[in-house]
Amino acid sequence: MKYYVYLILSIKNDKYISYVGYTNNLKKRLILHNTSKGAKFTKGRVWKLAYFKKYKSKSQALKEEYKLKKDYILRLRIKKKFIKNENFSSTSI
């Protein structure tokens, strides 16, 4: 089975908020976040997929998710790249 580590972004008060997670079904997980059925932190906001990476095992995905959650510099780089290349007002997936 394949697992994904992902970073999603939302706008609140002209600030970008990020959330990092892992899943084995990326499309379904993003839909859950955007319908307020995902993680408690993500409820009530519109989220866009800014980054994802595929892994062969759940344990590797969990390790990489942890690293991405703690690496604020990498998260900031991903945010900046996404914001530069994306019209945030349009929908995705």
DALIN-V400153 format. One record per backbone hydrogen bond with DSSP energy under -0.5 kcal/mol. CO is the residue of the C=O (numbers start at 1). NH is the residue of the N-H. Records with the same first field share a line. If there is no record, write none. Layout:
CO->NH ; NH
//
This chain:
3->55
4->23
5->53
6->21
7->50 ; 51
8->19
9->48
10->17
12->15
15->12
17->10
19->8
21->6
23->4
25->29
26->30
27->31
28->32
29->33
30->34
31->35
32->35 ; 37 ; 38
33->36
39->42
40->43
42->45
45->47
48->9 ; 50
51->7
53->5
55->3
57->61
58->62
59->63
60->64
61->65
62->66
63->67
64->68
65->69
66->70
67->71
70->72
71->75
72->76
73->77
74->78
75->79
76->80
77->81
78->82
79->83
80->84
81->85
82->86
86->88
87->90
//
